[in-house]
Structure formats: C-alpha cells, structure tokens
C-alpha cells in the first residue's frame, strides 16, 4: 500500500512539473544548406535577403547566414 501511494505521489509530481515547464511559444525552424556561386559574395546574399518580399504571415523574426 505504501509503495502504491509513493508511486502515485511521484507520478502526480512529475506530471505537475512537466506542465509547469511546458513550452508555450510556437516556433518554426527552417534550415537550407546552400553555396555561393563563383563571383558572388556574402554581401550579395545579404542584399538579396534584405530585398526579399515577405507577407505578414510568413515573415521570419530572425534570418541567420
């Protein structure tokens, strides 16, 4: 009986702790591997990325190159 009670308390504690530390922010991570063509620089890549048109719904918060 004591073991059952201990297991039940442990289960409830773990369940409570997992709901407290649950992630509330929804994030999407997309990674694309690419290479630069000859005669292009990272400055060209940055310029292209800054001039790209994003819709309000799909605009990324951060772009890392």
PDBQT receptor file of N, H, CA, C and O in Angstrom, charges set to zero:
ATOM      1  N   UNK A   1       0.821  -1.188   0.000  1.00  0.00    +0.000 N 
ATOM      2  CA  UNK A   1       0.000   0.000   0.000  1.00  0.00    +0.000 C 
ATOM      3  C   UNK A   1       0.870   1.258   0.000  1.00  0.00    +0.000 C 
ATOM      4  O   UNK A   1       0.589   2.219  -0.717  1.00  0.00    +0.000 OA
ATOM      5  N   UNK A   2       1.933   1.239   0.817  1.00  0.00    +0.000 N 
ATOM      6  H   UNK A   2       2.160   0.459   1.399  1.00  0.00    +0.000 HD
ATOM      7  CA  UNK A   2       2.821   2.397   0.915  1.00  0.00    +0.000 C 
ATOM      8  C   UNK A   2       3.554   2.641  -0.408  1.00  0.00    +0.000 C 
ATOM      9  O   UNK A   2       3.763   3.791  -0.794  1.00  0.00    +0.000 OA
ATOM     10  N   UNK A   3       3.941   1.578  -1.097  1.00  0.00    +0.000 N 
ATOM     11  H   UNK A   3       3.771   0.644  -0.783  1.00  0.00    +0.000 HD
ATOM     12  CA  UNK A   3       4.631   1.706  -2.376  1.00  0.00    +0.000 C 
ATOM     13  C   UNK A   3       3.681   2.293  -3.417  1.00  0.00    +0.000 C 
ATOM     14  O   UNK A   3       4.087   3.145  -4.207  1.00  0.00    +0.000 OA
ATOM     15  N   UNK A   4       2.433   1.855  -3.430  1.00  0.00    +0.000 N 
ATOM     16  H   UNK A   4       2.103   1.162  -2.788  1.00  0.00    +0.000 HD
ATOM     17  CA  UNK A   4       1.450   2.396  -4.366  1.00  0.00    +0.000 C 
ATOM     18  C   UNK A   4       1.240   3.895  -4.148  1.00  0.00    +0.000 C 
ATOM     19  O   UNK A   4       1.149   4.665  -5.104  1.00  0.00    +0.000 OA
ATOM     20  N   UNK A   5       1.168   4.291  -2.892  1.00  0.00    +0.000 N 
ATOM     21  H   UNK A   5       1.243   3.665  -2.116  1.00  0.00    +0.000 HD
ATOM     22  CA  UNK A   5       0.984   5.710  -2.569  1.00  0.00    +0.000 C 
ATOM     23  C   UNK A   5       2.210   6.514  -2.993  1.00  0.00    +0.000 C 
ATOM     24  O   UNK A   5       2.068   7.614  -3.526  1.00  0.00    +0.000 OA
ATOM     25  N   UNK A   6       3.402   5.986  -2.768  1.00  0.00    +0.000 N 
ATOM     26  H   UNK A   6       3.517   5.092  -2.335  1.00  0.00    +0.000 HD
ATOM     27  CA  UNK A   6       4.639   6.669  -3.160  1.00  0.00    +0.000 C 
ATOM     28  C   UNK A   6       4.716   6.823  -4.680  1.00  0.00    +0.000 C 
ATOM     29  O   UNK A   6       5.095   7.885  -5.174  1.00  0.00    +0.000 OA
ATOM     30  N   UNK A   7       4.367   5.796  -5.409  1.00  0.00    +0.000 N 
ATOM     31  H   UNK A   7       4.060   4.933  -5.008  1.00  0.00    +0.000 HD
ATOM     32  CA  UNK A   7       4.389   5.855  -6.873  1.00  0.00    +0.000 C 
ATOM     33  C   UNK A   7       3.356   6.856  -7.378  1.00  0.00    +0.000 C 
ATOM     34  O   UNK A   7       3.627   7.609  -8.313  1.00  0.00    +0.000 OA
ATOM     35  N   UNK A   8       2.179   6.868  -6.766  1.00  0.00    +0.000 N 
ATOM     36  H   UNK A   8       1.960   6.257  -6.006  1.00  0.00    +0.000 HD
ATOM     37  CA  UNK A   8       1.140   7.811  -7.168  1.00  0.00    +0.000 C 
ATOM     38  C   UNK A   8       1.586   9.258  -6.920  1.00  0.00    +0.000 C 
ATOM     39  O   UNK A   8       1.369  10.128  -7.764  1.00  0.00    +0.000 OA
ATOM     40  N   UNK A   9       2.200   9.509  -5.778  1.00  0.00    +0.000 N 
ATOM     41  H   UNK A   9       2.376   8.802  -5.093  1.00  0.00    +0.000 HD
ATOM     42  CA  UNK A   9       2.691  10.864  -5.476  1.00  0.00    +0.000 C 
ATOM     43  C   UNK A   9       3.792  11.259  -6.444  1.00  0.00    +0.000 C 
ATOM     44  O   UNK A   9       3.817  12.396  -6.916  1.00  0.00    +0.000 OA
ATOM     45  N   UNK A  10       4.695  10.354  -6.747  1.00  0.00    +0.000 N 
ATOM     46  H   UNK A  10       4.675   9.430  -6.364  1.00  0.00    +0.000 HD
ATOM     47  CA  UNK A  10       5.767  10.627  -7.697  1.00  0.00    +0.000 C 
ATOM     48  C   UNK A  10       5.200  10.938  -9.086  1.00  0.00    +0.000 C 
ATOM     49  O   UNK A  10       5.655  11.870  -9.749  1.00  0.00    +0.000 OA
ATOM     50  N   UNK A  11       4.218  10.165  -9.518  1.00  0.00    +0.000 N 
ATOM     51  H   UNK A  11       3.848   9.408  -8.980  1.00  0.00    +0.000 HD
ATOM     52  CA  UNK A  11       3.596  10.381 -10.825  1.00  0.00    +0.000 C 
ATOM     53  C   UNK A  11       2.917  11.746 -10.891  1.00  0.00    +0.000 C 
ATOM     54  O   UNK A  11       3.076  12.467 -11.875  1.00  0.00    +0.000 OA
ATOM     55  N   UNK A  12       2.171  12.103  -9.862  1.00  0.00    +0.000 N 
ATOM     56  H   UNK A  12       2.042  11.516  -9.062  1.00  0.00    +0.000 HD
ATOM     57  CA  UNK A  12       1.485  13.400  -9.833  1.00  0.00    +0.000 C 
ATOM     58  C   UNK A  12       2.503  14.535  -9.811  1.00  0.00    +0.000 C 
ATOM     59  O   UNK A  12       2.303  15.559 -10.465  1.00  0.00    +0.000 OA
ATOM     60  N   UNK A  13       3.591  14.364  -9.066  1.00  0.00    +0.000 N 
ATOM     61  H   UNK A  13       3.753  13.532  -8.535  1.00  0.00    +0.000 HD
ATOM     62  CA  UNK A  13       4.638  15.397  -9.014  1.00  0.00    +0.000 C 
ATOM     63  C   UNK A  13       5.293  15.601 -10.371  1.00  0.00    +0.000 C 
ATOM     64  O   UNK A  13       5.502  16.738 -10.795  1.00  0.00    +0.000 OA
ATOM     65  N   UNK A  14       5.620  14.508 -11.056  1.00  0.00    +0.000 N 
ATOM     66  H   UNK A  14       5.450  13.585 -10.711  1.00  0.00    +0.000 HD
ATOM     67  CA  UNK A  14       6.242  14.611 -12.374  1.00  0.00    +0.000 C 
ATOM     68  C   UNK A  14       5.288  15.222 -13.388  1.00  0.00    +0.000 C 
ATOM     69  O   UNK A  14       5.704  16.026 -14.223  1.00  0.00    +0.000 OA
ATOM     70  N   UNK A  15       4.029  14.855 -13.326  1.00  0.00    +0.000 N 
ATOM     71  H   UNK A  15       3.691  14.202 -12.647  1.00  0.00    +0.000 HD
ATOM     72  CA  UNK A  15       3.036  15.405 -14.236  1.00  0.00    +0.000 C 
ATOM     73  C   UNK A  15       2.876  16.909 -14.007  1.00  0.00    +0.000 C 
ATOM     74  O   UNK A  15       2.784  17.677 -14.965  1.00  0.00    +0.000 OA
ATOM     75  N   UNK A  16       2.844  17.323 -12.760  1.00  0.00    +0.000 N 
ATOM     76  H   UNK A  16       2.918  16.699 -11.982  1.00  0.00    +0.000 HD
ATOM     77  CA  UNK A  16       2.740  18.753 -12.439  1.00  0.00    +0.000 C 
ATOM     78  C   UNK A  16       3.966  19.521 -12.880  1.00  0.00    +0.000 C 
ATOM     79  O   UNK A  16       3.849  20.638 -13.383  1.00  0.00    +0.000 OA
ATOM     80  N   UNK A  17       5.143  18.938 -12.700  1.00  0.00    +0.000 N 
ATOM     81  H   UNK A  17       5.238  18.031 -12.291  1.00  0.00    +0.000 HD
ATOM     82  CA  UNK A  17       6.378  19.614 -13.088  1.00  0.00    +0.000 C 
ATOM     83  C   UNK A  17       6.483  19.742 -14.603  1.00  0.00    +0.000 C 
ATOM     84  O   UNK A  17       6.984  20.749 -15.103  1.00  0.00    +0.000 OA
ATOM     85  N   UNK A  18       6.019  18.740 -15.338  1.00  0.00    +0.000 N 
ATOM     86  H   UNK A  18       5.612  17.922 -14.932  1.00  0.00    +0.000 HD
ATOM     87  CA  UNK A  18       6.111  18.814 -16.791  1.00  0.00    +0.000 C 
ATOM     88  C   UNK A  18       5.162  19.859 -17.353  1.00  0.00    +0.000 C 
ATOM     89  O   UNK A  18       5.487  20.503 -18.351  1.00  0.00    +0.000 OA
ATOM     90  N   UNK A  19       4.004  20.045 -16.746  1.00  0.00    +0.000 N 
ATOM     91  H   UNK A  19       3.740  19.522 -15.936  1.00  0.00    +0.000 HD
ATOM     92  CA  UNK A  19       3.079  21.056 -17.247  1.00  0.00    +0.000 C 
ATOM     93  C   UNK A  19       3.562  22.459 -16.907  1.00  0.00    +0.000 C 
ATOM     94  O   UNK A  19       3.272  23.400 -17.645  1.00  0.00    +0.000 OA
ATOM     95  N   UNK A  20       4.284  22.618 -15.820  1.00  0.00    +0.000 N 
ATOM     96  H   UNK A  20       4.519  21.854 -15.221  1.00  0.00    +0.000 HD
ATOM     97  CA  UNK A  20       4.826  23.929 -15.451  1.00  0.00    +0.000 C 
ATOM     98  C   UNK A  20       5.952  24.324 -16.393  1.00  0.00    +0.000 C 
ATOM     99  O   UNK A  20       6.068  25.492 -16.763  1.00  0.00    +0.000 OA
ATOM    100  N   UNK A  21       6.782  23.365 -16.787  1.00  0.00    +0.000 N 
ATOM    101  H   UNK A  21       6.688  22.415 -16.488  1.00  0.00    +0.000 HD
ATOM    102  CA  UNK A  21       7.924  23.682 -17.649  1.00  0.00    +0.000 C 
ATOM    103  C   UNK A  21       7.616  23.490 -19.126  1.00  0.00    +0.000 C 
ATOM    104  O   UNK A  21       8.531  23.495 -19.949  1.00  0.00    +0.000 OA
ATOM    105  N   UNK A  22       6.353  23.323 -19.476  1.00  0.00    +0.000 N 
ATOM    106  H   UNK A  22       5.610  23.319 -18.808  1.00  0.00    +0.000 HD
ATOM    107  CA  UNK A  22       5.985  23.121 -20.879  1.00  0.00    +0.000 C 
ATOM    108  C   UNK A  22       6.267  24.380 -21.688  1.00  0.00    +0.000 C 
ATOM    109  O   UNK A  22       6.153  25.498 -21.185  1.00  0.00    +0.000 OA
ATOM    110  N   UNK A  23       6.627  24.183 -22.921  1.00  0.00    +0.000 N 
ATOM    111  H   UNK A  23       6.720  23.275 -23.329  1.00  0.00    +0.000 HD
ATOM    112  CA  UNK A  23       6.938  25.296 -23.808  1.00  0.00    +0.000 C 
ATOM    113  C   UNK A  23       5.640  25.927 -24.300  1.00  0.00    +0.000 C 
ATOM    114  O   UNK A  23       4.741  25.229 -24.767  1.00  0.00    +0.000 OA
ATOM    115  N   UNK A  24       5.548  27.254 -24.193  1.00  0.00    +0.000 N 
ATOM    116  H   UNK A  24       6.279  27.822 -23.813  1.00  0.00    +0.000 HD
ATOM    117  CA  UNK A  24       4.325  27.944 -24.592  1.00  0.00    +0.000 C 
ATOM    118  C   UNK A  24       4.479  28.709 -25.900  1.00  0.00    +0.000 C 
ATOM    119  O   UNK A  24       3.483  29.165 -26.463  1.00  0.00    +0.000 OA
ATOM    120  N   UNK A  25       5.692  28.858 -26.390  1.00  0.00    +0.000 N 
ATOM    121  H   UNK A  25       6.501  28.488 -25.933  1.00  0.00    +0.000 HD
ATOM    122  CA  UNK A  25       5.939  29.604 -27.619  1.00  0.00    +0.000 C 
ATOM    123  C   UNK A  25       6.022  28.626 -28.780  1.00  0.00    +0.000 C 
ATOM    124  O   UNK A  25       6.722  27.617 -28.697  1.00  0.00    +0.000 OA
ATOM    125  N   UNK A  26       5.317  28.916 -29.852  1.00  0.00    +0.000 N 
ATOM    126  H   UNK A  26       4.747  29.736 -29.919  1.00  0.00    +0.000 HD
ATOM    127  CA  UNK A  26       5.360  28.070 -31.041  1.00  0.00    +0.000 C 
ATOM    128  C   UNK A  26       6.413  28.636 -31.986  1.00  0.00    +0.000 C 
ATOM    129  O   UNK A  26       6.327  29.792 -32.401  1.00  0.00    +0.000 OA
ATOM    130  N   UNK A  27       7.390  27.829 -32.319  1.00  0.00    +0.000 N 
ATOM    131  H   UNK A  27       7.459  26.890 -31.982  1.00  0.00    +0.000 HD
ATOM    132  CA  UNK A  27       8.478  28.259 -33.197  1.00  0.00    +0.000 C 
ATOM    133  C   UNK A  27       8.590  27.320 -34.393  1.00  0.00    +0.000 C 
ATOM    134  O   UNK A  27       8.312  26.125 -34.295  1.00  0.00    +0.000 OA
ATOM    135  N   UNK A  28       8.993  27.875 -35.495  1.00  0.00    +0.000 N 
ATOM    136  H   UNK A  28       9.218  28.846 -35.575  1.00  0.00    +0.000 HD
ATOM    137  CA  UNK A  28       9.273  27.059 -36.680  1.00  0.00    +0.000 C 
ATOM    138  C   UNK A  28      10.723  27.313 -37.071  1.00  0.00    +0.000 C 
ATOM    139  O   UNK A  28      11.154  28.458 -37.205  1.00  0.00    +0.000 OA
ATOM    140  N   UNK A  29      11.442  26.259 -37.246  1.00  0.00    +0.000 N 
ATOM    141  H   UNK A  29      11.092  25.329 -37.137  1.00  0.00    +0.000 HD
ATOM    142  CA  UNK A  29      12.841  26.343 -37.631  1.00  0.00    +0.000 C 
ATOM    143  C   UNK A  29      13.002  25.774 -39.022  1.00  0.00    +0.000 C 
ATOM    144  O   UNK A  29      12.654  24.618 -39.263  1.00  0.00    +0.000 OA
ATOM    145  N   UNK A  30      13.523  26.563 -39.936  1.00  0.00    +0.000 N 
ATOM    146  H   UNK A  30      13.807  27.501 -39.740  1.00  0.00    +0.000 HD
ATOM    147  CA  UNK A  30      13.790  26.063 -41.289  1.00  0.00    +0.000 C 
ATOM    148  C   UNK A  30      15.247  26.314 -41.616  1.00  0.00    +0.000 C 
ATOM    149  O   UNK A  30      15.750  27.425 -41.443  1.00  0.00    +0.000 OA
ATOM    150  N   UNK A  31      15.906  25.304 -42.077  1.00  0.00    +0.000 N 
ATOM    151  H   UNK A  31      15.498  24.402 -42.217  1.00  0.00    +0.000 HD
ATOM    152  CA  UNK A  31      17.310  25.410 -42.434  1.00  0.00    +0.000 C 
ATOM    153  C   UNK A  31      17.479  24.983 -43.885  1.00  0.00    +0.000 C 
ATOM    154  O   UNK A  31      16.946  23.958 -44.311  1.00  0.00    +0.000 OA
ATOM    155  N   UNK A  32      18.225  25.777 -44.631  1.00  0.00    +0.000 N 
ATOM    156  H   UNK A  32      18.658  26.609 -44.284  1.00  0.00    +0.000 HD
ATOM    157  CA  UNK A  32      18.502  25.454 -46.020  1.00  0.00    +0.000 C 
ATOM    158  C   UNK A  32      20.012  25.528 -46.239  1.00  0.00    +0.000 C 
ATOM    159  O   UNK A  32      20.636  26.560 -45.995  1.00  0.00    +0.000 OA
ATOM    160  N   UNK A  33      20.573  24.449 -46.691  1.00  0.00    +0.000 N 
ATOM    161  H   UNK A  33      20.066  23.610 -46.890  1.00  0.00    +0.000 HD
ATOM    162  CA  UNK A  33      22.000  24.433 -46.997  1.00  0.00    +0.000 C 
ATOM    163  C   UNK A  33      22.200  24.959 -48.415  1.00  0.00    +0.000 C 
ATOM    164  O   UNK A  33      21.500  24.555 -49.344  1.00  0.00    +0.000 OA
ATOM    165  N   UNK A  34      23.140  25.844 -48.565  1.00  0.00    +0.000 N 
ATOM    166  H   UNK A  34      23.708  26.173 -47.811  1.00  0.00    +0.000 HD
ATOM    167  CA  UNK A  34      23.381  26.396 -49.896  1.00  0.00    +0.000 C 
ATOM    168  C   UNK A  34      24.855  26.761 -50.044  1.00  0.00    +0.000 C 
ATOM    169  O   UNK A  34      25.613  26.762 -49.074  1.00  0.00    +0.000 OA
ATOM    170  N   UNK A  35      25.237  27.067 -51.266  1.00  0.00    +0.000 N 
ATOM    171  H   UNK A  35      24.621  27.066 -52.054  1.00  0.00    +0.000 HD
ATOM    172  CA  UNK A  35      26.592  27.515 -51.560  1.00  0.00    +0.000 C 
ATOM    173  C   UNK A  35      26.509  28.777 -52.407  1.00  0.00    +0.000 C 
ATOM    174  O   UNK A  35      25.496  29.045 -53.053  1.00  0.00    +0.000 OA
ATOM    175  N   UNK A  36      27.574  29.535 -52.393  1.00  0.00    +0.000 N 
ATOM    176  H   UNK A  36      28.397  29.317 -51.868  1.00  0.00    +0.000 HD
ATOM    177  CA  UNK A  36      27.646  30.745 -53.209  1.00  0.00    +0.000 C 
ATOM    178  C   UNK A  36      28.223  30.394 -54.577  1.00  0.00    +0.000 C 
ATOM    179  O   UNK A  36      29.209  29.666 -54.691  1.00  0.00    +0.000 OA
ATOM    180  N   UNK A  37      27.592  30.924 -55.591  1.00  0.00    +0.000 N 
ATOM    181  H   UNK A  37      26.791  31.516 -55.499  1.00  0.00    +0.000 HD
ATOM    182  CA  UNK A  37      28.132  30.749 -56.935  1.00  0.00    +0.000 C 
ATOM    183  C   UNK A  37      29.396  31.592 -57.089  1.00  0.00    +0.000 C 
ATOM    184  O   UNK A  37      29.555  32.599 -56.400  1.00  0.00    +0.000 OA
ATOM    185  N   UNK A  38      30.289  31.193 -57.979  1.00  0.00    +0.000 N 
ATOM    186  H   UNK A  38      30.160  30.375 -58.540  1.00  0.00    +0.000 HD
ATOM    187  CA  UNK A  38      31.501  31.997 -58.205  1.00  0.00    +0.000 C 
ATOM    188  C   UNK A  38      31.136  33.432 -58.566  1.00  0.00    +0.000 C 
ATOM    189  O   UNK A  38      30.148  33.669 -59.261  1.00  0.00    +0.000 OA
ATOM    190  N   UNK A  39      31.918  34.368 -58.104  1.00  0.00    +0.000 N 
ATOM    191  H   UNK A  39      32.720  34.175 -57.539  1.00  0.00    +0.000 HD
ATOM    192  CA  UNK A  39      31.783  35.805 -58.359  1.00  0.00    +0.000 C 
ATOM    193  C   UNK A  39      30.732  36.468 -57.472  1.00  0.00    +0.000 C 
ATOM    194  O   UNK A  39      30.487  37.666 -57.619  1.00  0.00    +0.000 OA
ATOM    195  N   UNK A  40      30.093  35.718 -56.541  1.00  0.00    +0.000 N 
ATOM    196  H   UNK A  40      30.292  34.746 -56.421  1.00  0.00    +0.000 HD
ATOM    197  CA  UNK A  40      29.146  36.310 -55.591  1.00  0.00    +0.000 C 
ATOM    198  C   UNK A  40      29.765  36.322 -54.201  1.00  0.00    +0.000 C 
ATOM    199  O   UNK A  40      30.580  35.461 -53.870  1.00  0.00    +0.000 OA
ATOM    200  N   UNK A  41      29.377  37.296 -53.393  1.00  0.00    +0.000 N 
ATOM    201  H   UNK A  41      28.715  37.995 -53.662  1.00  0.00    +0.000 HD
ATOM    202  CA  UNK A  41      29.908  37.424 -52.035  1.00  0.00    +0.000 C 
ATOM    203  C   UNK A  41      28.767  37.339 -51.032  1.00  0.00    +0.000 C 
ATOM    204  O   UNK A  41      27.596  37.316 -51.411  1.00  0.00    +0.000 OA
ATOM    205  N   UNK A  42      29.114  37.292 -49.759  1.00  0.00    +0.000 N 
ATOM    206  H   UNK A  42      30.065  37.310 -49.451  1.00  0.00    +0.000 HD
ATOM    207  CA  UNK A  42      28.097  37.307 -48.707  1.00  0.00    +0.000 C 
ATOM    208  C   UNK A  42      27.323  38.622 -48.723  1.00  0.00    +0.000 C 
ATOM    209  O   UNK A  42      26.154  38.655 -48.340  1.00  0.00    +0.000 OA
ATOM    210  N   UNK A  43      27.956  39.693 -49.159  1.00  0.00    +0.000 N 
ATOM    211  H   UNK A  43      28.905  39.666 -49.471  1.00  0.00    +0.000 HD
ATOM    212  CA  UNK A  43      27.250  40.976 -49.274  1.00  0.00    +0.000 C 
ATOM    213  C   UNK A  43      26.106  40.867 -50.288  1.00  0.00    +0.000 C 
ATOM    214  O   UNK A  43      25.043  41.453 -50.083  1.00  0.00    +0.000 OA
ATOM    215  N   UNK A  44      26.315  40.130 -51.367  1.00  0.00    +0.000 N 
ATOM    216  H   UNK A  44      27.179  39.654 -51.533  1.00  0.00    +0.000 HD
ATOM    217  CA  UNK A  44      25.254  39.904 -52.345  1.00  0.00    +0.000 C 
ATOM    218  C   UNK A  44      24.105  39.100 -51.728  1.00  0.00    +0.000 C 
ATOM    219  O   UNK A  44      22.933  39.376 -51.984  1.00  0.00    +0.000 OA
ATOM    220  N   UNK A  45      24.456  38.111 -50.922  1.00  0.00    +0.000 N 
ATOM    221  H   UNK A  45      25.408  37.887 -50.714  1.00  0.00    +0.000 HD
ATOM    222  CA  UNK A  45      23.437  37.290 -50.265  1.00  0.00    +0.000 C 
ATOM    223  C   UNK A  45      22.613  38.135 -49.302  1.00  0.00    +0.000 C 
ATOM    224  O   UNK A  45      21.386  38.043 -49.284  1.00  0.00    +0.000 OA
ATOM    225  N   UNK A  46      23.284  38.956 -48.505  1.00  0.00    +0.000 N 
ATOM    226  H   UNK A  46      24.281  39.030 -48.519  1.00  0.00    +0.000 HD
ATOM    227  CA  UNK A  46      22.594  39.815 -47.540  1.00  0.00    +0.000 C 
ATOM    228  C   UNK A  46      21.687  40.803 -48.263  1.00  0.00    +0.000 C 
ATOM    229  O   UNK A  46      20.554  41.029 -47.836  1.00  0.00    +0.000 OA
ATOM    230  N   UNK A  47      22.166  41.387 -49.340  1.00  0.00    +0.000 N 
ATOM    231  H   UNK A  47      23.086  41.204 -49.687  1.00  0.00    +0.000 HD
ATOM    232  CA  UNK A  47      21.347  42.333 -50.116  1.00  0.00    +0.000 C 
ATOM    233  C   UNK A  47      20.092  41.652 -50.665  1.00  0.00    +0.000 C 
ATOM    234  O   UNK A  47      18.998  42.214 -50.604  1.00  0.00    +0.000 OA
ATOM    235  N   UNK A  48      20.255  40.450 -51.197  1.00  0.00    +0.000 N 
ATOM    236  H   UNK A  48      21.144  39.994 -51.246  1.00  0.00    +0.000 HD
ATOM    237  CA  UNK A  48      19.105  39.703 -51.722  1.00  0.00    +0.000 C 
ATOM    238  C   UNK A  48      18.110  39.392 -50.603  1.00  0.00    +0.000 C 
ATOM    239  O   UNK A  48      16.901  39.542 -50.784  1.00  0.00    +0.000 OA
ATOM    240  N   UNK A  49      18.613  38.963 -49.460  1.00  0.00    +0.000 N 
ATOM    241  H   UNK A  49      19.594  38.840 -49.313  1.00  0.00    +0.000 HD
ATOM    242  CA  UNK A  49      17.735  38.625 -48.339  1.00  0.00    +0.000 C 
ATOM    243  C   UNK A  49      16.984  39.852 -47.819  1.00  0.00    +0.000 C 
ATOM    244  O   UNK A  49      15.804  39.762 -47.482  1.00  0.00    +0.000 OA
ATOM    245  N   UNK A  50      17.655  40.979 -47.755  1.00  0.00    +0.000 N 
ATOM    246  H   UNK A  50      18.614  41.052 -48.029  1.00  0.00    +0.000 HD
ATOM    247  CA  UNK A  50      17.000  42.200 -47.270  1.00  0.00    +0.000 C 
ATOM    248  C   UNK A  50      15.945  42.709 -48.243  1.00  0.00    +0.000 C 
ATOM    249  O   UNK A  50      14.975  43.335 -47.817  1.00  0.00    +0.000 OA
ATOM    250  N   UNK A  51      16.110  42.458 -49.526  1.00  0.00    +0.000 N 
ATOM    251  H   UNK A  51      16.898  41.949 -49.872  1.00  0.00    +0.000 HD
ATOM    252  CA  UNK A  51      15.155  42.931 -50.527  1.00  0.00    +0.000 C 
ATOM    253  C   UNK A  51      14.026  41.938 -50.806  1.00  0.00    +0.000 C 
ATOM    254  O   UNK A  51      13.137  42.225 -51.607  1.00  0.00    +0.000 OA
ATOM    255  N   UNK A  52      14.054  40.779 -50.156  1.00  0.00    +0.000 N 
ATOM    256  H   UNK A  52      14.777  40.546 -49.505  1.00  0.00    +0.000 HD
ATOM    257  CA  UNK A  52      13.038  39.764 -50.396  1.00  0.00    +0.000 C 
ATOM    258  C   UNK A  52      11.713  40.215 -49.792  1.00  0.00    +0.000 C 
ATOM    259  O   UNK A  52      11.680  40.709 -48.665  1.00  0.00    +0.000 OA
ATOM    260  N   UNK A  53      10.623  40.048 -50.536  1.00  0.00    +0.000 N 
ATOM    261  H   UNK A  53      10.650  39.647 -51.452  1.00  0.00    +0.000 HD
ATOM    262  CA  UNK A  53       9.292  40.449 -50.071  1.00  0.00    +0.000 C 
ATOM    263  C   UNK A  53       8.652  39.313 -49.270  1.00  0.00    +0.000 C 
ATOM    264  O   UNK A  53       8.479  38.208 -49.784  1.00  0.00    +0.000 OA
ATOM    265  N   UNK A  54       8.304  39.587 -48.018  1.00  0.00    +0.000 N 
ATOM    266  H   UNK A  54       8.445  40.485 -47.601  1.00  0.00    +0.000 HD
ATOM    267  CA  UNK A  54       7.639  38.618 -47.152  1.00  0.00    +0.000 C 
ATOM    268  C   UNK A  54       6.216  39.082 -46.889  1.00  0.00    +0.000 C 
ATOM    269  O   UNK A  54       5.966  40.279 -46.749  1.00  0.00    +0.000 OA
ATOM    270  N   UNK A  55       5.285  38.143 -46.822  1.00  0.00    +0.000 N 
ATOM    271  H   UNK A  55       5.488  37.170 -46.936  1.00  0.00    +0.000 HD
ATOM    272  CA  UNK A  55       3.928  38.506 -46.408  1.00  0.00    +0.000 C 
ATOM    273  C   UNK A  55       3.911  38.627 -44.887  1.00  0.00    +0.000 C 
ATOM    274  O   UNK A  55       4.819  38.135 -44.216  1.00  0.00    +0.000 OA
ATOM    275  N   UNK A  56       2.905  39.266 -44.350  1.00  0.00    +0.000 N 
ATOM    276  H   UNK A  56       2.168  39.666 -44.895  1.00  0.00    +0.000 HD
ATOM    277  CA  UNK A  56       2.805  39.461 -42.901  1.00  0.00    +0.000 C 
ATOM    278  C   UNK A  56       2.795  38.121 -42.149  1.00  0.00    +0.000 C 
ATOM    279  O   UNK A  56       3.361  38.015 -41.061  1.00  0.00    +0.000 OA
ATOM    280  N   UNK A  57       2.162  37.116 -42.721  1.00  0.00    +0.000 N 
ATOM    281  H   UNK A  57       1.702  37.202 -43.605  1.00  0.00    +0.000 HD
ATOM    282  CA  UNK A  57       2.005  35.844 -42.027  1.00  0.00    +0.000 C 
ATOM    283  C   UNK A  57       3.268  34.980 -42.045  1.00  0.00    +0.000 C 
ATOM    284  O   UNK A  57       3.469  34.162 -41.148  1.00  0.00    +0.000 OA
ATOM    285  N   UNK A  58       4.108  35.155 -43.048  1.00  0.00    +0.000 N 
ATOM    286  H   UNK A  58       3.945  35.819 -43.777  1.00  0.00    +0.000 HD
ATOM    287  CA  UNK A  58       5.267  34.267 -43.180  1.00  0.00    +0.000 C 
ATOM    288  C   UNK A  58       6.609  34.939 -42.929  1.00  0.00    +0.000 C 
ATOM    289  O   UNK A  58       7.649  34.294 -43.064  1.00  0.00    +0.000 OA
ATOM    290  N   UNK A  59       6.613  36.201 -42.574  1.00  0.00    +0.000 N 
ATOM    291  H   UNK A  59       5.769  36.725 -42.465  1.00  0.00    +0.000 HD
ATOM    292  CA  UNK A  59       7.880  36.911 -42.361  1.00  0.00    +0.000 C 
ATOM    293  C   UNK A  59       8.635  36.313 -41.172  1.00  0.00    +0.000 C 
ATOM    294  O   UNK A  59       8.060  36.151 -40.096  1.00  0.00    +0.000 OA
ATOM    295  N   UNK A  60       9.911  35.986 -41.357  1.00  0.00    +0.000 N 
ATOM    296  H   UNK A  60      10.377  36.118 -42.231  1.00  0.00    +0.000 HD
ATOM    297  CA  UNK A  60      10.685  35.425 -40.237  1.00  0.00    +0.000 C 
ATOM    298  C   UNK A  60      11.075  36.515 -39.252  1.00  0.00    +0.000 C 
ATOM    299  O   UNK A  60      11.218  37.681 -39.619  1.00  0.00    +0.000 OA
ATOM    300  N   UNK A  61      11.246  36.122 -38.001  1.00  0.00    +0.000 N 
ATOM    301  H   UNK A  61      11.130  35.174 -37.703  1.00  0.00    +0.000 HD
ATOM    302  CA  UNK A  61      11.705  37.043 -36.981  1.00  0.00    +0.000 C 
ATOM    303  C   UNK A  61      13.212  37.238 -37.066  1.00  0.00    +0.000 C 
ATOM    304  O   UNK A  61      13.713  38.332 -36.806  1.00  0.00    +0.000 OA
ATOM    305  N   UNK A  62      13.932  36.189 -37.428  1.00  0.00    +0.000 N 
ATOM    306  H   UNK A  62      13.525  35.300 -37.640  1.00  0.00    +0.000 HD
ATOM    307  CA  UNK A  62      15.393  36.222 -37.486  1.00  0.00    +0.000 C 
ATOM    308  C   UNK A  62      15.844  35.434 -38.709  1.00  0.00    +0.000 C 
ATOM    309  O   UNK A  62      15.323  34.353 -38.985  1.00  0.00    +0.000 OA
ATOM    310  N   UNK A  63      16.809  35.975 -39.439  1.00  0.00    +0.000 N 
ATOM    311  H   UNK A  63      17.232  36.853 -39.215  1.00  0.00    +0.000 HD
ATOM    312  CA  UNK A  63      17.446  35.263 -40.549  1.00  0.00    +0.000 C 
ATOM    313  C   UNK A  63      18.939  35.267 -40.268  1.00  0.00    +0.000 C 
ATOM    314  O   UNK A  63      19.543  36.326 -40.099  1.00  0.00    +0.000 OA
ATOM    315  N   UNK A  64      19.529  34.082 -40.219  1.00  0.00    +0.000 N 
ATOM    316  H   UNK A  64      19.038  33.222 -40.356  1.00  0.00    +0.000 HD
ATOM    317  CA  UNK A  64      20.948  33.956 -39.918  1.00  0.00    +0.000 C 
ATOM    318  C   UNK A  64      21.642  33.338 -41.121  1.00  0.00    +0.000 C 
ATOM    319  O   UNK A  64      21.190  32.326 -41.657  1.00  0.00    +0.000 OA
ATOM    320  N   UNK A  65      22.749  33.954 -41.545  1.00  0.00    +0.000 N 
ATOM    321  H   UNK A  65      23.116  34.776 -41.109  1.00  0.00    +0.000 HD
ATOM    322  CA  UNK A  65      23.511  33.428 -42.679  1.00  0.00    +0.000 C 
ATOM    323  C   UNK A  65      24.954  33.260 -42.265  1.00  0.00    +0.000 C 
ATOM    324  O   UNK A  65      25.780  32.827 -43.069  1.00  0.00    +0.000 OA
TER     325      UNK A  65
